[in-house]
Amino acid sequence: MSDKHVQEQAIPLRFLTLNEVAKLLRRSTSWAYKQAESGKLPSVKLGGRLIFELEAIDDYIGRHRRSSTSTTKKEATRG
């Protein structure tokens, strides 16, 4: 293994490309692009390319997660 390869592994992945975000969200790249351009999906445009901060995408997923606690609370009050 080369020194360059070891150094690249030590750098934490912080930003994602459009293709990586689309794969992560299991959506098409055109969907991800439209969401980013509309401001619904957090992104940054650098040099004409969209990039996505991993932490912001994690937050986006968290905000859109469906809660199962409402079902659990309903079941708990019945018993």
HELIX and SHEET records of a PDB file:
HELIX    1   1 ASP A    3  ALA A   10  1                                   8    
HELIX    2   2 LEU A   18  LEU A   25  1                                   8    
HELIX    3   3 THR A   29  SER A   38  1                                  10    
HELIX    4   4 LEU A   54  ARG A   63  1                                  10    
HELIX    5   5 THR A   69  ARG A   78  1                                  10    
SHEET    1   A 3 PHE A  15  LEU A  16  0                                        
SHEET    2   A 3 ARG A  49  GLU A  53 -1                                        
SHEET    3   A 3 VAL A  44  LEU A  46 -1                                        
END                                                                             
